[in-house]
Amino acid sequence: MKHQPFILLAVLALLALVGCESLGGGQSVDDGKINAVTTVGMITDIVQQIGGDYVSVTGLMGPGVDPHLYRPTARNVQTLQNADIIFRGGLNLEGKMGEIFDRLSERIPVIAMSEDIPESELLDFPAYPGHFDPHIWFDVSLWSMGVSTIADALAELDPEHAEDYAANAADYLQQLVALDAYVAETIQTIPEEQRVMITAHDAFQYFGRRYDIEVTGLQGISTEAEAGVQDVQNLVSFIVDRQIPAIFVESSVPARTLEAVQEAARARGWDVHIPAQLFSDALGNAGTGEGTYVGMVLHNVAAITSGLGGNIPALPAELADYQDVIDRAVSA
């Protein structure tokens, strides 16, 4: 952390050098599509869903990338400054890119997925008083609010295809309504005394509030925090006392701390299982069901529910194409 100011200044200097003549974007890619740049995979997927044939989407952060710790490269800065529009999470999700976005927003639309969500719906961010938890995608109903934010931004930039963006958004919202209901139904099959979800970092508070499951993270909301020895000991005692059957590692957070918790619990006579890893700040691999927002959520809910002793209901028609995601999560 002590080198962060130097790194940020270096990136900003680079931004000034490459952007002083043409920082403003507005030049679409050669095929005439809008050139959209996104940060995390959840946003990349939703912009692709809504933009359809009229938007070319470049995502900066791929599978396994932690947005809290992400530092842009020179190529990233070049990609951003050539964009027609940029979509980010906001709420300090991309914590090391804030000043870059501020600079770019002087000439390029920079849209935060969270900007139209009422503050009354946001949860506090204990590590940073006065700020909010950025992991809004774990409440599908909240994440759905960003669909119109994206559709409206694309329509403003490209009025000719506004009706197409609105139609794509409406279709996608129907799928998200079905997803929200399915997650709620599935989590409720977990026996109430076992409805406790323990993860590496505290990214699932929106999930817990929306779907009525107790959530505990070994680290804080941001992965910049590190768990201490006392944190591990306290969590082991909690697991053993409550006889929690499973704990969950995440694709974008090192597994070693929760593996140490597992070993410590075993040393105290309780065998806690680690099911399929969850996706928290990143999606799965491109081209797979888990590489989409809907598939990521379904993977997580299947892994959590099966790991904690619940049942997996049949998928509704709107989500039937994701059965392979459910099967992989349960069998892992």
N, C-alpha and C positions, 0 to 999 in steps of 0.2 A: 504493500500500500504506500510506502514512503516514496516510491518512484512515480506514482500516478500523476502528479502535476506536471512533471517533465514530459511524460508520455503524451498527455493530453495537449500540452503546448506544441509538441512536435507534430501531432496529427493536425491540429488547427493551422499550423504554419503550412503544412502540406496542402491542406484544403484551400488556403488562400492562394498558394502558388498555382494549383491546377484549375482553380475556379475563377480567378479574377476576370477572365475574359468572357466566360460562358457558364457561369455558375447557375444560371436560372433554369436549366432544363428546357422544356417546351419543344424539344426535338424528338419526335417519335422514332421508333426503330424503323428499319428499312421497309418492313412489310406494312407500314402504316398504322400499326397497333400502338396503343398507349404503352409507354415504357414505365411500368410500376416496379418499385423496389420495396421489399418488405423486410422485416427483421426476423422474428421467430416463425417457425413452421406453421403454427396454428393460424397466423395471419396470412402467410403465403397461400395456404390452402383455401381460405375463405375468399381471398381476392381472386384466385383462379376460378372458384365456383361462380362468383358474381360477374367477373369480367368476361368470362367465356371467350368467344372468338375475337374479341376486340381489344384484349389487354395481354401484353407480354409481361410475365411476372418473374422477377429475379429475387430469390430469397437469400439473405445474407447468412443466416444461421441454420445449418443442417442438423441431422440427427446427432444427439448426444452433446450438442453445444449448450453451454450454460450462459444465458443472456446477462445474468448478473455480473459475470466476470469477463464478458466479451469485450475485446479491444479491437477497433477497426484497423484493418491494414490499409496500405496505400491503395491497393486495388479496390477495396471496399469504398474508400473515399471517392475514387474515380467513378465507381458505379453509382454512388449516391448523387454526385454532382451532375451526372448525365440523365438522371431520372426526370420523367414528366410529373410524377407524383410519388410520394413516399408514405408508407403505412407502417406505424409502429404501435407498440402496446400502450406506452405511456405509464403514468404512475411510478416512474423510476424503474421500470422493468429493465430497460437498457441503460443501466445507471452510468456507464462510462461513455455514453454517446450523447448525453444531454446537450452539451454545448455545441456539438456538431449539428444536431438537429436545429437548435436555435439559429445558428448561422445560415443553414440551408433554407429555413422557413422564410427568410427574407425574400426569396426568389422562387421557391418551389413549394407547392402545397405539401405540408407534412401533417398527416392525419393520424391522430391517436385513436385506437379502437375504443378506448375508455372515455372519450371526451363527452359522449352523450348519456352516460350512465349517471343517474342522480347520486350526489354524495351520500344521501341517506342509505343507499344500497351498498356502499363500500365499507370494507372492514379496515380497522386501524392497522398501521404498520409499526409495531412496537420498537423495532430497531431504529426507526427514524420518526420521532414524534412530529405530528403535524402532517404526515404523509399517509397514503393508503396502500394496502396490500395489492400488488399488481396482478395476482394470479386469478383474474376474473373468469378465465375460460373454464374453470372447474365447476362453475355454476352455469349450466347450459342456458338457463333463462336470461342470465346477465349477458353472456357472450352473444346471445341472439340480438341484443340491442345494437351491437356493432354492425350487424348486417346492413341496416338502413344507413348507418354512418358511411360505410364503404360505397353502397349503391349511390347515395346522394353525391359523394365526392367524385365518383367516376362520371356521373351524369352532368355535373357542373363542368367538368373538364371536356366532356364529349357529349354535348346535348343531342347530337344526331342519333345516338344509340341509347338514350335515356330509358326508353321503353324496354329495351332488351335487358338493361341492368335491373330494372324494377321487376321484370318477370323472373329473371334468374334468382333474384333475392327472395321473391315470394315462394318459389319452388324450394329453395334451400331452407327457408324458415319452416316449411311444413315438415321437413326431415328433422330439424332441430326440435320442434315441438314433440315429435314422436320419440326422439332421443331422450329429452328431459323426462318424459313420463316413464320411459323404460328404465332409466337409471333409478328413479325413485322407487318403482315397483321392485326392482332387483335387490337394492340395498335393504329393503324392508324384510326380505326373506332371511337375513342373518339373525340368529337368536339375539335378543336384546342385550343380554349380558356379555355377548361377544362382539358387539357392534362398536369396536374400538380399533382405530386405524393408526398404526405407528409407522412413521416414515423417517427418512434421513433428514430432510429439512421441511420446515413448516409451511408447505406450499398449498395445502389442501383445506384451508379454513373455509373457503367459500363452498367447497364440496361438502364439508361437514355440516355447515349451516343449512344448505339447501336440501340435503338428502338425509339429515337426521342421523349422523354417525359421529361419534367422538373422535377427534383427531389430535394426535400428539406428534410433534416433530423433535428429533434429537437436536437439530440446529434451529436457528431462527428462520424467518421468512427468506432472508437473503443468504445465499451460500457463502458470502464473505465471512459470516460468523463461523466459529469453530467450536465443536463440543469439547468440554473439558472432562476430566476424569470423574468429577462429581456428577456431571450430567449423565454420563454413562451408568454410573452406579445407581442413580435415582431411577433411571429408565428400567434397568434390570430388575430392581425391586418392584416396580410397578407391574412389569410383565409377569413376574413370578407370583406376586400376590393376587393379581387378577386372572392368572392362568390364560393369558392371551395366546391364541393358537398360532398367530402369524404376524410377522413384521415385513415391511416392504422397502426394497431398495429402488432407486430411480435411475433412469438411463443417463441423466445428465449430472449425477452426483456420485462420487466414489463410494463403493459399497463397503469399504473396509471398516468404517465405524459401526455400521449395523451388524456386520459379521462378527465384530468383537462383542457386541451386545448379545448376539446369539450364543457365542461360546461361553460368555459369563453366565447366561441363564442356564445353559446346560450344566455348568459347574455347580449350580445351585439346585439341580434336579429337575429342571423344567425344559423340555425340548420344544423350542419355538421354531416354526417353519418359516422359510423365506420362499414365497411363491414366485411366479413370473415377475420380472422387474416392471415397475410402473413407468409411465411417461409423465413427466411433470413439466419441465420447461422446454421440452423439445418433442417433436413427433418421431415416429419410427422411420424406417428407410423409405425413400421415394419409390413409388410403384407398388407398395404394399398397402393393405387396408390400414395398418397402423401408421402409415405415412399420411393419413388424412385426419382432420379434426374429429370427425364422427368415429372413425375406426380407433383412434387413440382413446377416446372416452369409453368406447365399448370394451376395448382391451383392459383398461384399468378397472372398470366395474366388474368384469368377469373375474379378473385376478383377485380383486379384493373380496368379492362375494364368495368365491369358491375357497379362498384361503381362510376365511373366517367362519366357514360352516354354513353358508347360505345356499340357495338354489338358483339356478340360472333359468329364467322363463324363456319361452320361445320368442324369437324376435318378431316384431310387427312387420307388416308388409313393407313399410317405408325403409326398413333397415335390413331386409332379408339378405341383401348382397354382402353383408358383413359376417355371415355365419362362420367363415373360416377364421376370422379374427377371434371370435368367441372360443372356437375349438382350440386354437393355439394357446390362448391365455389359460384355459382350464387344464390343458394337458402338460403345460410346462413344469 
